[in-house]
């Protein structure tokens, strides 16, 4: 089993859902280094081609937040009930795993 404590801030208690997500993501990162390289490359390309550090369009109606490889997303969606169900969870994921976050500022 992966050690989710590598990603989680120790200043608060975490839900079982957050620990499950962290364990799955850590295992994916360790077992798919080539995919992680692709994610980093895409992240840089998108960050430097956008209009601002929040990855928002001109009228601020659309914002790129995450890029999660499809295989990782499928596993998370299968094992984590209501994965990324609300904006708070999306923000938590982006801050906890900045490798999958597109904007420089969340």
C-alpha positions in Angstrom: 0.0 0.0 0.0 1.2 3.5 -0.8 2.0 6.0 1.9 -0.5 8.9 1.4 1.1 10.8 4.2 3.7 12.0 1.7 1.1 14.3 0.2 -1.2 15.3 3.0 -0.6 18.3 5.3 -0.4 17.1 8.9 -2.2 20.1 10.3 -5.7 18.6 10.1 -7.5 15.3 10.2 -8.3 13.7 6.8 -11.4 11.9 5.7 -11.2 8.3 4.5 -12.0 9.5 1.0 -9.0 11.9 1.0 -6.7 9.1 2.3 -8.0 6.7 -0.4 -7.4 9.3 -3.1 -3.9 10.0 -1.9 -3.0 6.3 -1.8 -4.3 5.7 -5.3 -2.6 8.8 -6.7 0.8 8.0 -5.1 0.7 4.5 -6.4 -0.1 5.8 -9.9 2.8 8.3 -9.8 5.2 5.5 -8.8 4.0 3.0 -11.4 3.5 5.4 -14.4 6.6 7.7 -14.6 6.2 8.2 -18.4 2.6 9.4 -18.0 3.8 11.8 -15.3 6.4 13.2 -17.6 3.6 13.8 -20.2 1.5 15.5 -17.6 4.3 17.8 -16.6 5.0 18.7 -20.3 1.3 19.4 -21.0 1.0 21.4 -17.8 3.9 23.7 -18.8 2.5 24.1 -22.4 -0.9 25.1 -21.1 0.3 27.3 -18.3 2.5 29.4 -20.7 -0.1 29.7 -23.4 -2.9 31.1 -21.3 -3.9 34.6 -20.5 -3.4 34.6 -16.8 -2.1 32.7 -13.8 -5.6 31.4 -13.0 -5.9 29.8 -16.5 -9.1 31.7 -17.1 -10.3 32.9 -20.4 -10.9 36.6 -21.2 -14.5 36.7 -19.8 -13.6 34.4 -16.9 -16.3 31.9 -17.8 -14.0 29.0 -18.5 -11.0 27.9 -16.4 -8.6 25.0 -16.8 -8.1 23.5 -13.3 -6.9 19.9 -13.6 -5.3 17.5 -16.0 -5.7 13.9 -14.8 -4.6 11.1 -17.0 -7.6 9.0 -18.1 -6.3 5.8 -16.6 -5.9 7.5 -13.2 -9.3 9.2 -13.5 -11.0 5.9 -14.2 -9.4 4.2 -11.2 -10.3 7.1 -8.9 -13.8 7.2 -10.3 -14.2 3.5 -9.8 -13.0 3.3 -6.2 -13.9 6.8 -4.8 -17.6 7.5 -4.6 -18.5 10.9 -6.0 -14.9 11.7 -7.1 -14.5 15.5 -7.7 -18.2 16.0 -6.9 -17.9 19.7 -5.9 -15.6 22.7 -6.3 -14.2 22.3 -2.8 -13.0 18.8 -3.6 -11.5 19.9 -6.9 -9.6 22.7 -5.1 -8.3 20.2 -2.5 -7.1 17.8 -5.2 -5.4 20.6 -7.1 -3.6 21.9 -4.0 -2.7 18.4 -2.7 -1.4 17.2 -6.0 0.0 20.2 -7.9 1.4 17.9 -10.5 -2.2 17.6 -11.9 -3.1 21.3 -11.4 -3.0 23.5 -14.5 -3.1 27.0 -13.0 -0.3 28.5 -11.0 -2.8 29.9 -8.6 -5.8 27.9 -7.3 
